[in-house]
Each structure stands twice: as C-alpha cells, then as structure tokens.
Amino acid sequence: MDERTLHRLRNDLNVVGVGLSLLRRQLEAEASAETLDTLDRVEQAFERCALAVALQQHGPGR
C-alpha cells in the first residue's frame, strides 16, 4: 500500500474513532444492552482496522 493510501486510511480512521467516541458518550446512559454490545463490536472492528493500518505503515522492513 502506498503512503498516500495509508495517509487517507489513517485520516478516515481518525474520523471514525471520534464518531464512535461521541456515539458511545451519547448512548451509554440510555441505550439498551443490545445496542451497547453492537457498539462494542464496532469499536473492536475499528481497533483491528487501525492496527492493520499501523502494521502496514510500521511493518517489518519499514
């Protein structure tokens, strides 16, 4: 993956991360357990994507 693509992905992940944080803050007090469970899974998927991008950027030989 070229550096330009990685930069765009990092920017997109930052936007998604901020959105997830804001959503959690809004939902935590009033959302159902099922909704919070779904949000947990979305946050875990986000973390896996962020890790994959970081490994692409800082992987072996970089």
Buried (B, 14 or more C-beta within 10 A) or exposed (E): EEEEEBEEBEEEBEEBBEEBEEBBEEBEEEBEEEEEEEBEEBBEEBEEBBEEBEEEBEEEEE
